[in-house]
């Protein structure tokens, strides 16, 4: 057991040390370390910036992402790199399907910059048909694609509500579970466009909830006629983004849980809340710092992303649902010759104290803390680390014209990438909650295809295998890498 603890602690310490080293090294858009500029070299004056195509988006929201303004002098040798950086940053607002930068020489040897954007469609009142299970594979294999295990309704989303990159979301869902919720976020709420805020609230009901993991790392669900879980949540947030790449977020929230009282009995799980009370009022506090500098935030091929943060659940430091969490993630994207690029990723998390309620023990199998090839398993933990490597190659790129006229979309683009990958992970948990996948080094691998289409939506087809000798085909549809 001591060796396992030492291995995990070394993994996490190395992760944060690597992240600090990279964070302290200035990175350019090309991924190279920035060296001091030679001020004796020739400079070019930017005589004007003209932006067109933004019918709904405020012009100053676009200007906020450009690292120069009219009247600035730029070193000629850095001009191309700066224009590429500016184009990437405007595109990474996720407000436009196309961004074009043209530099036009003037008679006085200055440059005029013309920027042409094509806005996305921002409003999506979309019908919803969702699975209550974690994945399509689980729904098919475990529940035989039972249509009773679906949630239906309407989701309304406006991704540029007032033209300031603010988002409004409303969910009205019914079926196997219910969800009535709304959220609004405005990242640029002050004159300097460096501060923002967000608010959210929601009410959910579920007909079944997972109350425990068995030895084989499968969730055991509690259900009976009617709803067995009722949850109200509300949150507010504040963000600061003074530069281009780094954002600091602060959050304050509350959760109120009211679950069927049978769940916290000895028959099911007395450690669900670590309390004999089936009603829990849980405050949450958090602060996080994120850094993103890539050529395309949704499907990067070059650049760097990292984040780290601390969060507190509950008002005390031990017992019940109280926990203190430290977390971090890192992803570096390397572009190679012949349409190859590779991704190195790592994530780590520690929750203190190590004795945690069941609802605080989520680890491998959730979010970035997942291993490709072990998707059908959940692995609890209070200290966890993951490392991944992926090698991609673009094998095709084409566009299919749309037969009818749309202002925001004239064709459907496709990029197809072949890939191979390998993942490792480790999750520590107290021996009394042990399972066959806790407290041991896990490793997986595989190969697959990524299809990137309009709005950078990514469809993934992956054939993975793991150390248990299992293998299978996994399908995913999402935005991201």
Steps between C-alpha positions, in 0.01 A plus 500: 500500500789740583652446159165579338476824700855599407436430130187714495656787698801506263263501200306800635810696611664452158178609331484831684875564465480448123201731483681774696806480275289532186286777649811708576632473141347751256338317210430643157224378267753279329572326829857638511652694789487875440838672490559875554429704188769694321365855512746617235322305227252658261152571634170528321223732613142370505310791346153353543291193584176443311260226618203383294252211505399528866129581487417395857838487677626830638812622321684562828463131592705414189749782565550366852662184354744686271846554657550836327299810420503778243814711539715218645843422357586134440835346416490385139656161580219427751214625285392163356504327838302781662234494228467120534467539877232769459304286253511200734381705795205647310402155373534350848220722628275234339290778351601456135521225241762688298757768582718666236784747557638702207787750530494777239817714449439876492689773310669616821639144558250431777257209502123496512345182643168380357319237708204315355296265721203274432278460804377166626136425565466584869145397589423130553148410621562128465287199596681268738523122512757401759613177660509481878792259474862619481560385145335349193694178563360468853144569381524230232697233687354537848142612432438364147429850365191538720308807377351550846847606615500827307438864581315719252409866478638829375830676537530865407847647462611840377878516470525874432196648674583872487790483255754503785575126494251447783310173520147418613387139551162362605420131550149353519535122518268219605485121483717264703644809666391862525709811461384860514797734495635825364839667482646823371867595462649831390881480473538873420294706743729799561626775268850354477354160400711326763234384747188288477235322701262205480185382677323164489217317676322173448274228638542133411319177588616144432323166504823319581836594643823309538553423869817286490761340274541124514831314497493489118473881481143506378247741646220358712180699447221559748155548349133456578173650382525877486799726546765397753716812481418871500771759459499880493816690408600861450834664428667830422841556346749777432782489244806708415677490161742793481714359221422263216575152631456480878167513685432492874159376616331524839181312581251475785212255497251301704347156457200361682454121481194309611533127429292197595596417860551131418816585307699600809414182695730204552316309227630744239772747601544672838796695357294659219497832691704376799193609693172357629312795350357445152465877449819694446570870444846527344687826431781502244789743448765494231777687323674389182755628253502390137739573212408435136722590205426279199431527130145365554362463851244237398736268313859624550795388294750743648528680832456461872212465747529465875289567808517459875270583785378444852143443614327453835177311563332548837581740785713263708821312426402140570199275539180496302531645149790735585796489261789710373599426140818588312499434126695574185519406134748552219494447124778578250442477126791446261466551125730281287574465131276320250173586680597322823444646846520356849339571836647452847243529779494453876250563779520458876276553801524459877211521749561557870447338739535158337188376680224636275127452451397294196378806306851653534696197377452532123832447326588301187219490248384859542601795278869530416577230757414216263688224323412403144417130514356507854194712420252246637661509846484751785794513739464691826794678655624786717836536325522436127733562207467445125746535212420463129682507167332525158655505152271637227530536124264692275404262220228698322341844479205603283182709490145407403287789367161555661226482232301784657613847604604569860664828599719346768593180316553445127663156525574225750875456555655166591844417633585137569784398730636152563653447844659261743521551876600365837383598851613423855329583828495433872229556762560464873216411738481369855528122513151458650350634175745311278406358161692309235603824322593716800852540633676362194657638183255481210590520133307498172561559130336506164449669166217685329361773280402859587261684269496878551212683334319834518522699825795274587271215606705182536374146438729227629519132408749318723606137531655461844644224716604482864712297743200283587518348152183678392459682170222671316372779277400828662304783338501859622358826380616825656694819456864473601819298464 
